[in-house]
Amino acid sequence: KNYLPVGADLMLITYDSVSNTILDTIKFAQSGIFLEAAPLDENGLVIEDEVILKDDAINIDNQTAQNLLNVATHIIVDARLLADSTRIIPINDANRIWLKLGIEAKGSFIKTIGN
């Protein structure tokens, strides 16, 4: 949930420090912005009851998964805050962002029993 009066866009960057190479850039939003700004009332305060929980999944291919789990020495979270440039955006101690990241994998295991 985004309780900030600004939107947020997130990316994971997998980096291999041994070869000094960026392996992949995984965008959280396939199009547009990942988290919309929290709605504000007429006083510029966040309307917490109207904050929307975004529950989404990112599908990655096998090579990206291999890079993420086995090759990358660093996982960099690139977060960008996006504000409406036509007004002043107040940020106070009540504003926060709630983000839960996790990895879920699906696969199969095949075991061949020899003679």
C-alpha positions in Angstrom: 0.0 0.0 0.0 1.2 3.5 -0.8 0.4 6.0 1.9 2.6 8.7 0.2 1.1 11.5 -1.8 3.4 10.6 -4.6 3.5 7.6 -6.9 6.2 5.0 -7.0 7.8 3.0 -9.7 10.1 0.1 -8.8 12.7 -2.0 -10.6 15.0 -4.8 -9.5 18.4 -4.8 -11.1 20.5 -7.9 -10.9 24.2 -7.2 -11.0 27.2 -9.4 -11.2 30.2 -7.7 -9.5 32.6 -10.4 -10.7 32.1 -9.5 -14.4 30.9 -5.9 -13.6 27.7 -6.6 -15.6 24.1 -5.7 -15.1 22.3 -9.0 -15.9 18.7 -8.0 -15.9 16.3 -5.1 -15.1 13.0 -6.4 -13.8 10.2 -3.8 -13.9 7.4 -4.1 -11.4 5.0 -2.2 -13.7 4.8 -3.7 -17.2 3.1 -0.4 -18.3 2.4 2.8 -16.5 3.3 3.3 -12.8 3.6 0.5 -10.2 2.0 2.3 -7.3 -0.4 5.3 -7.7 -0.1 8.2 -5.3 -2.4 8.1 -2.2 -5.6 10.1 -2.5 -5.5 13.5 -0.7 -8.3 15.5 1.0 -8.8 19.2 0.5 -6.2 19.9 3.2 -3.5 17.8 1.4 -3.7 14.9 3.9 -3.8 11.3 2.8 -7.3 9.7 2.9 -6.1 6.3 4.4 -9.4 4.5 3.9 -9.1 5.1 0.1 -5.6 3.8 -0.3 -5.7 0.7 -2.5 -3.8 -2.5 -1.9 -2.0 -3.5 -5.0 -1.4 -7.3 -5.1 0.4 -8.2 -8.3 2.8 -10.8 -9.7 5.7 -10.4 -12.0 6.4 -13.2 -14.4 10.1 -13.7 -15.4 11.7 -16.1 -17.8 14.0 -19.0 -16.9 17.2 -17.1 -17.7 16.2 -14.1 -15.6 15.3 -16.5 -12.7 18.7 -18.2 -13.0 20.5 -14.8 -13.0 18.5 -13.7 -10.0 19.0 -16.8 -7.9 22.4 -18.1 -9.0 24.5 -15.5 -10.9 23.8 -12.1 -9.4 26.1 -11.0 -6.6 23.9 -7.9 -5.9 20.1 -7.2 -6.2 19.5 -3.5 -6.5 16.1 -2.0 -5.8 15.6 1.1 -7.9 12.7 3.2 -6.5 11.5 6.4 -8.2 9.0 8.7 -6.6 6.7 10.5 -9.1 4.9 13.7 -8.1 2.4 16.0 -9.8 4.6 18.9 -10.7 1.8 21.4 -10.6 1.6 21.7 -6.8 3.6 21.4 -3.6 3.4 17.8 -2.2 3.5 17.8 1.6 5.3 14.8 3.2 4.9 14.3 6.9 5.5 11.7 9.6 2.2 10.0 8.9 3.1 9.2 5.3 4.6 5.8 4.7 4.8 3.1 2.0 4.1 -0.6 2.8 5.9 -2.9 0.5 6.3 -6.7 0.8 8.6 -8.4 -1.7 8.9 -12.2 -2.1 10.0 -14.8 -4.5 7.7 -17.7 -5.4 9.0 -20.4 -7.8 7.2 -23.3 -9.5 9.0 -26.3 -11.0 9.2 -30.0 -11.2 11.7 -32.6 -10.0 12.3 -35.7 -12.2 14.3 -38.6 -10.7 15.4 -41.5 -12.9 16.2 -44.7 -11.1 19.0 -46.5 -12.7 19.4 -50.2 -13.2 
